[in-house]
Amino acid sequence: MKTRFLVVLSIVFVLLLILDFELNSGKQANKDRTPPVGSPQEVQFISTLP
């Protein structure tokens, strides 16, 4: 019974680690994808609008 509990605990721990890594990498990707307000890309885009 104790061994099964340890196995479940380790699986949950690994899953949490993977989820945390996915969330962090996703946040980083979003940060890189969206330029901050007032960045050259955004100013250029606004200036091209009619």
Contacts in CASP RR format, 6 or more apart in sequence:
PFRMAT RR
TARGET T0000
AUTHOR 0000-0000-0000
METHOD contacts of the structure
MODEL  1
MKTRFLVVLSIVFVLLLILDFELNSGKQANKDRTPPVGSPQEVQFISTLP
35 41 0 8 1.000
35 42 0 8 1.000
END
